[in-house]
Amino acid sequence: MSIAPELEAQILRYYHAEKWRINTIARQLHVHHSTVQRVLTQAGLPRIGVVRRACAIDPYVPFVTQTLERFPTLTASRLFVMVRERGYQGSASQFRHRVALLRPRRRTEAYLRLRTLPAEQAQVDWGHFGHLVIGRARRPLMAFVMVLSYSRQIYLRFFLDARMPSFLAGHAGAFAAMGGVARVILYDNLKSAVLERQMDAIRFHPTLLAFAAHHRFEPRPVAPARGNQKGRVERAIRYVRDAFFAARRFTDLADLNAQAAAWSWGLAADRPCPEEASISVRTAFAQEQPLLLPLPADAFACQERVEVHIGKTAYARFDLNDYTVPHTHVQRTVVVLADTERVRILDGTTELANHPRCYDRGQQIEDPAHIAELIEQKRAGRQHRTTDQLVRAVPPIRDLLVRAAARGHNLGSVTAALQRLRQQCTVAELHEAVLDSLERDVPHPNAVRLALARRREQRGQPLATVVMLPAHVQRRDVIVTPHALDSYDQLTEHRHDDEPA
């Protein structure tokens, strides 16, 4: 535990100038005596007026020193067992304290300050910025950061994963924003760049190699556990955390990326350039940009490609959600191509569907044309479709239908009645009325209708006229106009006498 420099100075002054004892200093300064002892030991000054007594561990100090020189990371517990086997009778705590003083200190490594030429190098890394909750899904919020080593211009873009398609899309966006490509790009040993590494033998990810060949740059991973070799991007991520993301408010991912772009090319570009403090990052980038490698004429395909098998329902499952396809392609395997905005479903070279990408979980993203074709093709699906729409709008209806089926009610009639109610009231009103009928344990549309009527009456609203009677009962109330009986009198006038009355 570290202490304040002022307290450390007081301890040294009281001990050497005022000749106070260790326990006296500890009591007066309200610290533990071991803290005072540690400060004196680290100062390397002799203890005044103290004659060091012989210690039980002294005969074993040469053995401990030689062992630590050969095995610097050997634990004090293991050393204690070794000296106990050699006759040591002292306590373990005293032994550990002495070992801490005898253990050789790790040599501090010095680093060279490297300067790079303009357009020669860029550095790339991911930064984790917590999670975003989208509906029922909890997605990681990942920041793709690329920084030019000379000008320190930052490109920042947020994604909801760190997979290869997002990795390549981050590169493509950075190249387009900077108007060129650096000749060398440094990476950490992340899986999107390095699949396997044994010493200097490196197996790159083949997709990254194809991307690098397309843009004519050299991917270069740093040595393992050598974060200092890409310190520029490490400091850039820390700068993003402190200067941009802290206390940042945003509505969605698109809003966050718009703010990130404005900050990267605005406030972040106006800071002093670390390579040349007399100019800004914006000025240094203006000098570096013409020297970047030009962009290729054609774009590299960065979409995620997944083969998906369509089951009996016309939906393709991708990234926790279901996307509709034409019903003619059930029980077949199709290809899903997805980027951050769209999800395309292909059968060979034919595009079957093109949907906006959803980052929620368990959602059904539907094309109305696909559903209309299916309903037209199979009329039996019309009733199920109505039930799905009702349950999606008012989830408690699912429980009501289950209870109604258990009591022997006709589910078709129940569903049709609920659908008519749905057209005559709001979703919130129907939701409250269904819950009311479930609480009363009356799973029937009539109970829902009465609950709606009670609530509207309490609010002083006019009651909607809802006909809930079956069709054969409604036909009984049809008004019938009786036929005039005068025509029957005319028949009696022309009757013959021999005809029976």
Residue pairs with C-beta under 8 A, 6 or more apart in sequence:
1 35
3 31
3 35
3 39
7 29
7 31
8 39
10 29
11 25
11 29
11 31
11 36
11 39
11 40
12 39
12 40
12 43
12 45
14 20
14 24
14 25
14 28
14 29
15 22
15 25
15 36
15 40
15 48
16 45
16 48
19 48
19 49
20 28
22 33
22 36
22 37
22 40
23 33
25 31
25 36
26 32
26 33
26 35
26 36
29 36
40 47
41 101
55 90
55 94
55 98
56 88
56 89
56 90
56 94
57 64
57 83
57 88
57 90
57 94
57 95
57 98
60 83
60 86
60 88
61 98
61 102
63 82
63 83
63 86
64 79
64 83
64 98
64 99
64 102
65 102
67 74
67 79
67 82
68 74
68 79
68 99
68 102
68 103
68 104
69 104
72 103
72 104
72 106
76 95
76 96
76 99
76 100
77 92
79 95
79 99
80 88
80 92
80 95
80 96
83 95
88 95
111 228
115 275
116 149
116 150
117 150
118 150
118 151
118 287
118 288
118 291
119 148
119 150
119 180
119 182
119 183
119 288
119 289
119 291
119 292
119 293
120 149
120 150
120 182
120 183
120 184
121 148
121 149
121 150
121 182
121 183
121 184
121 185
121 186
122 146
122 147
122 148
122 149
122 174
122 182
122 184
122 185
122 186
123 146
123 147
123 149
123 185
123 186
123 230
123 232
123 233
123 236
124 144
124 145
124 146
124 170
124 171
124 185
124 186
124 187
124 233
125 145
125 187
125 188
125 190
125 230
125 233
125 234
125 237
126 142
126 143
126 144
126 145
126 162
126 190
127 142
127 143
127 145
127 237
127 240
127 241
128 140
128 141
128 142
128 143
129 141
129 142
129 143
129 158
129 241
129 245
130 140
130 141
131 138
131 139
131 140
131 141
132 138
132 139
132 140
132 141
132 160
132 253
133 139
134 359
134 360
134 361
135 360
135 361
135 363
136 360
136 361
136 362
137 320
137 359
137 360
137 361
139 160
139 161
139 359
140 160
140 161
140 162
141 158
141 160
142 158
142 159
142 160
142 161
142 162
142 166
143 156
143 157
143 158
143 159
143 237
143 240
143 245
143 260
144 155
144 156
144 157
144 158
144 159
144 166
144 167
144 170
144 173
144 174
145 154
145 155
145 156
145 233
145 236
145 237
145 240
146 154
146 155
146 170
146 171
146 174
146 185
146 233
147 153
147 154
147 155
147 232
147 233
147 236
148 178
148 182
148 285
148 288
149 182
149 232
150 275
150 284
150 288
151 273
151 275
151 281
151 284
151 285
151 287
151 288
152 232
152 236
152 273
152 274
152 275
152 281
152 284
153 178
153 264
153 269
153 281
153 282
153 284
153 285
153 288
154 236
154 239
154 240
154 264
154 268
155 170
155 173
155 174
155 177
155 178
155 264
156 240
156 244
156 260
156 261
156 263
156 264
157 170
157 173
157 174
157 257
157 260
157 261
158 253
158 256
158 257
158 260
159 166
159 169
159 170
159 340
160 166
160 253
160 359
162 190
162 192
163 192
163 304
164 192
164 205
164 207
164 208
164 304
165 302
165 303
165 304
165 338
165 339
166 340
167 192
167 208
168 207
168 208
168 211
168 300
168 302
169 302
169 339
169 340
171 211
171 215
172 299
172 300
172 302
175 181
175 215
175 295
176 295
177 261
177 265
178 285
178 289
178 292
179 289
179 292
179 295
180 289
180 291
180 292
180 293
180 294
180 295
181 215
181 216
181 217
181 292
181 293
181 294
181 295
182 217
182 292
182 293
183 217
183 218
183 293
184 217
184 218
184 220
185 212
185 217
185 218
185 219
185 220
186 220
186 221
186 222
186 229
186 230
186 233
187 193
187 194
187 219
187 220
187 221
187 222
187 230
188 221
188 222
188 227
188 230
189 197
189 221
189 222
189 224
191 205
192 205
192 208
193 204
193 205
193 208
193 219
193 221
194 202
194 203
194 204
194 205
194 221
195 203
195 204
195 205
196 202
196 203
197 203
197 221
197 224
202 221
204 219
208 219
209 219
210 300
211 300
212 218
212 219
214 296
214 300
215 293
215 295
215 296
215 300
216 293
216 296
217 293
222 229
222 230
223 229
227 234
239 268
243 263
243 267
243 268
244 259
244 260
244 263
244 268
248 256
248 259
250 256
250 259
253 359
268 281
269 280
269 281
269 282
269 285
270 280
270 281
270 282
271 280
271 281
272 278
272 279
272 280
272 281
273 279
273 280
273 281
273 283
273 284
275 284
276 284
302 339
303 337
303 338
303 339
303 344
304 336
304 337
304 338
304 339
305 335
305 336
305 337
306 318
306 335
306 336
306 338
307 333
307 334
307 335
307 336
308 316
308 317
308 318
308 333
308 334
308 335
308 336
308 345
309 332
309 333
310 316
310 325
310 329
310 330
310 331
310 332
310 333
310 334
311 330
311 331
312 330
312 331
313 330
314 324
314 325
314 326
314 327
314 329
314 330
314 370
314 374
315 322
315 323
315 324
315 325
315 364
316 322
316 323
316 324
316 325
316 334
316 336
316 345
316 353
318 336
318 338
318 343
319 338
319 357
319 359
320 360
320 361
320 362
321 358
321 360
321 361
321 362
321 363
321 364
321 365
322 363
322 364
322 365
323 336
323 343
323 345
323 353
323 355
323 365
323 366
324 353
324 355
324 364
324 365
324 366
324 367
324 370
324 371
325 334
325 345
325 352
325 353
325 370
326 352
326 353
326 370
326 373
327 370
327 373
327 374
327 377
327 378
329 347
329 352
332 347
334 345
334 346
334 347
334 352
335 345
335 346
335 347
336 343
336 344
336 345
336 346
337 343
337 344
337 345
337 346
338 344
338 357
339 357
340 357
341 356
341 357
342 354
342 355
342 356
342 357
343 353
343 354
343 355
343 356
343 357
343 365
344 351
344 353
344 354
344 355
345 351
345 352
345 353
345 354
345 355
346 352
353 367
353 370
355 365
355 367
356 365
358 365
371 385
374 381
375 381
375 382
375 385
383 412
383 415
386 415
386 416
386 419
387 401
387 415
390 397
390 415
390 418
390 419
390 422
391 397
391 398
391 401
393 422
393 427
393 430
394 422
394 427
394 430
394 431
394 434
396 431
396 434
396 435
396 438
397 418
397 434
399 438
399 443
400 414
400 418
400 434
400 437
400 438
400 443
400 448
401 411
401 414
401 415
401 443
403 438
403 441
403 443
404 411
404 414
404 443
404 444
405 411
407 443
409 443
409 444
413 470
414 444
414 445
417 445
417 449
417 468
418 430
418 445
418 448
420 466
421 430
421 433
421 445
421 448
421 449
421 452
421 466
422 430
424 464
424 466
425 433
425 452
425 464
429 452
429 455
429 456
430 448
430 452
432 451
432 455
433 448
433 449
433 451
433 452
433 455
434 448
434 451
436 447
436 448
436 451
437 443
437 444
437 447
437 448
437 451
440 447
445 468
446 468
449 466
449 468
452 464
452 466
453 463
456 462
456 463
456 464
457 463
467 474
